[in-house]
Amino acid sequence: MSQKIKILFAAMLIAVCCTPYSAAQTVEADTIYNPTVVYSQTPQIYEIADITVVGADNYEDYIIIGYSGLSKGQRIEIPGDDITNALKRFWRQGLFSDVAILWTKAYGDKAWLEIRLTPQPRISQINYNGVKKGEREDLEARLGLAKGQQITPNIVNRAEMIIKKYFDEKGFKNADVRLIQHEDLAHKNEVILDINVDKNEKIKVHRIYFKGNNVFSDFKLKWAMKKTSERDNIFTIFKQKKFVESDFESDLQVLTEKYNEKGYRDAYVVCDSIVPYDKNKVDIYISIEEGDQYHIRDIRWIGNTIYTNDVLSAYLGMKPGDVYNQKLLNKRINEDEDAVSNLYMDRGYLFFNLIPLETNIANDSIDLEMMITEGPQARINKVIINGNDRLYEHVIRRELRTKPGELFDKSALIRSAREIAQTGHFDPESMDIQPKPNPENGTVDIELNLTSKSNDQIEFSAGWGQTGIIGKLSLKFTNFSMRNLFNPKSYKGIIPQGDGQTFTISAQTNARYYQAYSISFFDPWFGGKRPNSFSVSAYYSRQTGIESSFYNNNYYNPYLYGGYYGGYGGYYDQSYYQAQLENAIDPSKSLQMAGINFSFGKRLSWPDDYFTFMVDLGYQAYILDDWDYLYYMNNGVSHSITLGATLARTSIDNPIYTRRGSQFSLSATVTPPYSLFDGKDYKALSQQNTEASRQEMYRWIEYYKIKFKSRTYTPLTSPENQYTLVLMTRADFGLLGSYNPYKKSPFETFYVGGDGMTGSYTYATETIGMRGYDNGAFTPWGYEGYAYTRFTLELHFPFLLQPSTTIYGLAFAEAGNAWTDIRDFNPFSMKRSAGVGVRVFLPMIGLLGIDWAYGFDEVFGQRGGSHFHFILGQEF
């Protein structure tokens, strides 16, 4: 029995082992490899058994499979839409130059698929040909092409379109752009992309022809078109001559608006055509339908409860019978500083809305219904400050005129932006203040988006003057924090920062001849609670004597034609002059000056809070030792105690590139009138004219000094336009008087002429610039200035307005003069000049500039002529 069991077990074991082999033989026999898809037959349903990916080396397989829309276990028709849709997905992506989905194997109702891809090549190098460096940088930013990026036909087409549009905006309407791909033999599946540009000549406007215009002449319509003008027209010499289609479309809208301003509300451009005149010029034909002129017949106010009709009409400034000026209507409703909407928004009505409706349009008249929705008053919920990384937040908040809990005030919001800009710590061009209203609860959040900028200035410079090389080191920290001076943990860098105070130290020297040192501190919110300013400053300088032939521009100036030393036609060169200068320095002759000054300022609330009042107290000492360069005095010590008062008003919108506003300053500085009570006979002392008598006369300096300075800024285009032209006007005058005609002050006179920069040779005088003439040309030695006046007309036009750099050009006309006796003061006796210049503001350096000016008149027998002037710092 056991033998039978063994035989049965062996037979079963053989059967089990042979079954998989026979089954495998059956499967292998039933499997179809690379089956043929017969599209004419009825589609069969298969289950996807597996999907493989070939050719997509830069992507994971699961990403490609997922993007195809196919998945393992999915039942699909072969042939059918599932495969077709998967192929379309890959083609739409544009990342592959060839796409195929293969049916590699079939067994029963199961199908094995293979996704086979050929990726588009990648960029290994980009070459720009036919463009300038600046144009290449602009195109790189616009195109966004980079090495390693896949390049597709869509990318190529898009790039060509962007490049053509870029050059079209520059007037190169016929620019030819081609993108050519070369196989990179050093890298597999990569290409070198050549961007070839042939700009050709700019397309310019030859002539502009109008048809149908009766109200305005062709000249007035051409003048109204700001960006499209004829090529050879003297009246459009400063206008754009290139033809840019987008600018032309804007100018067509300008023409319509010009007609609307005169009441022709139905005027429109019927058609326009651009006809080639030659290869590089086009003629423009514009046909206009003017329509009728409309007038206002009636104005009705509807919905107003806060203000009466008369008040609103007075603010609107338009009345029945006026020409219907749609542009003016919109400005009086929304845009002007005293617009009707501001009347409401300045009193909290943030949700105010006014819609002017034209009703009863008949013949040449229009009735206006002013539909007002006043809404509730909105209170400020919170003020959010973003982008501040320089100041303590309370320093910004103290400048705000809009505080939580107060009613919303649009004018106060604008004023807040101005005050923050005036601190100099944030870029005024990118400042963005947004009200975020909450109609549900009647509140508004104020969001201030600021861009911090460094305002500290470090100056290390060396220059060449008549006394040799002059070196200067100046450190100006505009974000100082005096209260944290002894708290090193609060330091940012090497100094305490965050309170917006200004701390300045400077040193200037050329070793043997001249040395000057100064230190100052200024706090715009002294005490931290009110906008009361406090400043303290101290200085010391020492100058050594040299021969007068080296000291004064008006005597043997080596840089003038015909000078004795150097100069054209002179006898000796500059090296000889310098050697003579070294020998001419006399340390036994010197002038030392030292002083200290305190000032306190207060912001006023009347007549408005743009006014400030400041008082200052100062002490100066002048120590002269055989000093031959002052007309009145050579030896001794003079003292001066001064009390000053200044009333000023400043309403400019931007301290760097000002577009609107004004600055006015009236100041008076006095010393005690010693000659009125010290009992000395100054007439007798002056007649003695001895060293001892002069020392006695000028031991205590006495004078009174009155100055007036004004600047106004008027935008010539919309001030909302960042790059607007600005007209600056300036009027200054000053006089230095005496209590006793025999005791005129030898110090604090006016040194007039030149670039206005204080030099080492302006001994205890106030420097006044007058471009087009030599430094001090109006007040040479022996002709000290006791009165001056100056008028300036200056046109500013910006080139670059960025947080890191501000550049603008200017053209100016100037007139001024100076007098040695205030009795000769005549503001209508002027010396004239004109010129051009450029200003560059760099945060770490400050304002730099260079002007060329031509002086038209003679001063002391010498014509001003052509001069270049270098400018450091801002003057007011």
Residue, then its C-alpha position, 0 to 999 in steps of 0.5 A: m500500500s505504501q508503494k502505491i502512495k509513493i507512485l501517486f505522489a510522484a505523479m502529482l508532483i510531475a503534473v504540478c511542475c509541468t503545468p506552468y511551463s505548458a501555460a507559459q507556452t500557451v501565453e507566449a503563443d497567444t501574445i501579439y507583439n507590435p500589433t497593427v492598428v486597423y482603422s477600418q475595423t470596429p475599435q476594440i476595448y482593451e485594458i492598459a496593462d502597462i505604460t512605458v516612456v522613452g525619450a523624456d530623460n529630463y522628466e520622471d515617467y510618472i509625470i509624462i504618464g500623468y500628463s497623457g491622461l492615460s493610466k494603468g488599468q484604464r479601459i480604452e478603445i484602440p483605435g480611439d479618442d483616448i490615444t488621440n487626445a493624449l497626443k494632442r496634449f503633448w503637441r499643445q505643450g510644445l516641448f517636444s518635436d516628435v510625439a508617438i504612442l505605440w501599441t507594443k504588445a497585446y494579450g487577450d483584452k490587455a494592451w501594453l503602450e509606449i509613449r515615445l518622445t523627442p524633446q525640443p532642443r535647449i538653448s546653450q548660447i544666445n547671441y544678439n546681433g545688430v543691437k546696442k548694449g542698452e537695447r540688448e539689456d532691455l530685450e533680455a528683460r522682455l524676452g526672458l530667454a535663458k540658457g538651458q531653456q527649451i526653445t519651441p516654435n511658440i517661443v520663437n514666434r513670441a520673441e520675434m513679435i516682442i522684438k518687433k514691437y520694441f523697435d516699433e516703439k522706438g520708431f523702427k517700424n521696418a525693423d527686420v527680426r530673425l531668430i536662427q537656431h544652429e546645432d551645438l555640436a559640443h552639446k547633444n540636443e542643444v542649439i545656439l540661438d542667434i537673434n539678428v536685428d536689422k533696424n533699418e532707418k527710423i520711420k518719420v512723419h513727412r507731412i500731416y494733412f487734415k480734412g474737415n477742420n474749421v474750428f482749429s487750424d492745421f497748425k493748432l491741431k498739429w501742435a496738439m499732437k504731442k507725440t506725432s509731429e512733422r520732420d522739418n518743422i521749426f515749431t516742433i523742434f523739441k517734439q518727437k519726430k519718429f512715427v510710433e503707431s501706439d503714440f499716433e493712436s493716443d494723439l488721435q484721442v488727444l485731437t478729440e479731447k481738444y474739440n471736447e474742451k471747446g464744447y464740440r462733444d460730438a467731434y470724432v476722427v472719421c478716418d485716418s490713413i498712413v501713406p508711405y512718402d518714401k523709404n523712411k517717411v510717411d504722410i498722415y491723412i486725418s479726416i475730422e467730423e467736428g459737429d456742433q458746439y454745445h453750451i451748458r443750459d442748466i445744472r441741477w444737483i440731486g442727492n446732496t444733503i451736506y452742502t447746498n446747491d450754491v456751495l457745490s456750484a461755487y466749487l464746480g466753477m461752471k455755470p449755465g451759458d459756459v461752453y460745455n468742456q468735458k475735460l474741465l468738468n471731470k477735473r472740477i469733479n475729481e482731479d483738481e486739489d479743490a475739486v467737488s469730490n475733495l470737498y466731501m472726501d476731506r470731511g470723511y465721505l470716502f464713499f462719496n460718488l458723483i456722476p454727471l448725467e447729460t439730459n435734454i440735449a437739444n440744439d446746441s445746449i445740454d442740461l446736466e444732472m449731478m447725481i450725488t451719493e454722499g454715503p456715510q462718513a468713514r473713520i480710519n481703522k488702522v494705518i499699516i506701514n510696509g517696506n520700512d527697514r530704516l526708521y523706528e515706526h513712531v518716527i514715520r507715524r509722527e509725520l502722518r496727518t491721518k491717525p486711527g479714529e479720525l475721519f478720513d481726509k484725502s488732503a491730509l493723506i496727500r500731505s502725509a505722503r509729502e511729509i514722509a517724502q521730505t524725511g529723505h529716507f524713502d523713494p518718493e517716486s515709488m511711494d504708494i498710499q492706498p485707502k482700503p475701505n470697509p463699507e460694512n462697518g464704515t471704516v477705512d484702513i490706510e496702507l503705506n507701501l514704502t521703499s527705503k533708500s539710504n540717505d547718508q552721505i560719505e564724501f572723500s574727495a580731492g580737488w585742485g585749487q589755486t592753493g594746491i590740492i585740497g582734500k575733504l572728508s565729510l560724514k553725514f548720517t541722516n538717520f542718527s539716534m542720539r538717545n541710543l548713543f550709549n546703547p551699543k546693542s541698538y547700533k545698526g552698523i557703527i552708529p545708533q540709527g532709527d530716529g531720523q536725526t542728522f549728525t555731520i562731521s567734516a574736515q577739509t585741508n591742504a596741509r600748510y595753507y588751509q584747514a577747516y573742521s566742523i560738527s553739527f547735530f539736527d533733530p527735527w522733532f526735539g523732545g519727540k512730541r511736537p515738530n519743533s526742531f533743534s540744532v547745534s553746530a560748531y566749527y574751526s578753520r585756519q588759513t595761512g597767508i600767501e601773496s595776493s597775486f595767488y589769492n584773488n581771481n582779479y589779480y594775475n589769475p594764472y588761468l586767464y588769458g594773458g596772465y603773468y604766470g601760465g595761461y595763454g601768452g604767459y611767461y611761465d608754466q604751471s609748475y613754475y607757478q606752483a613752485q612760486l606758491e610753495n615759496a609764497i606761503d607764510p605761516s606767520k600770517s593767518l586767519q583763524m575762525a571759530g564759532i558755535n550756533f544754536s537754533f530752535g524752530k517751531r512749526l506754525s499753524w497759522p496762516d497754515d502749517y507749511f510755515t515755520f519760525m526759527v530763532d538762532l543764537g551764535y558766537q563767532a571769533y575771528i583771530l587775525d595775525d598780519w592778515d593782509y586780505l581784509y580791507y578793514m583790518n589786519n591784526g587783532v581779535s574780533h567777536s560777534i554775538t548774533l541773534g537771528a529769526t527766520l520765517a519760512r514756508t515750504s510746500i514742495d512735493n519732492p526734495i530731489y526732483t520737485r514738481r510743484g510747490s514753493q519755498f520762501s524764507l525771510s530772515a533777519t540777523v542782528t548783533p547788539p548795537y555796541s556803538l549806540f551805548d559804548g560811548k566810543d567816537y567811531k568817527a575819530l577812530s576811523q580817521q586815525n586809521t591806525e592798527a590800534s584804532r582798527q582793533e578797537m573799532y572791530r573788537w566787537i562786530e556789529y551789523y544787521k543782515i536781512k535776506f529774502k529767498s524764494r523759489t516756486y515750482t510750476p509743472l508744465t504738464s500734468p504733475e501726476n506724470q512722473y517725467t513732467l517738465v517743471l519751471m522753477t523761478r527764483a528771486d533773492f536779495g540781501l543787505l548788510g547794514s550798520y548801526n553806525p556809518y563809521k563802523k561797517s562790519p568787515f565780516e558777513t559780506f556777500y561774495v557774489g559770482g561764479d558757482g556759489m560754492t564756498g571756497s577757502y578764500t572767501y573769508a567770513t563771507e556769504t557766497i552767492g552764485m551767479r553763473g556765467y561769471d568768475n567766482g567773486a567777480f561782482t565783489p573783488w578785493g576792496y569792493e565787498g558786497y553789502a547788498y545783492t539781488r538775483f533772479t533766475l528762471e530755470l526749466h527742469f527736464p528729468f532723464l532718470l528718476q530711480p531710488s539709486t539715481t536721479i538725473y535731470g537737465l536744466a536750462f536757465a536764464e539768470a540776472g543779478n548784481a552786488w553793491t558795496d553801499i546799500r544806498d546804491f542798491n538797485p534791483f533793476s540794474m542787472k548783469r545777465s547770463a544764460g546756460v544749460g546744465v545737468r544734475v545727478f543725485l546719488p544717495m551716498i554723495g548727494l547732489l552733483g552738477i555741472d553748468w555751462a553759462y555765458g555772461f552777457d555783461e561786463v563787470f569791472g571792465q571784463r565781460g562774463g563770457s563762457h564758463f563751466h561751473f561745478i555744483l556740489g549740494q542743493e542751494f536755497 
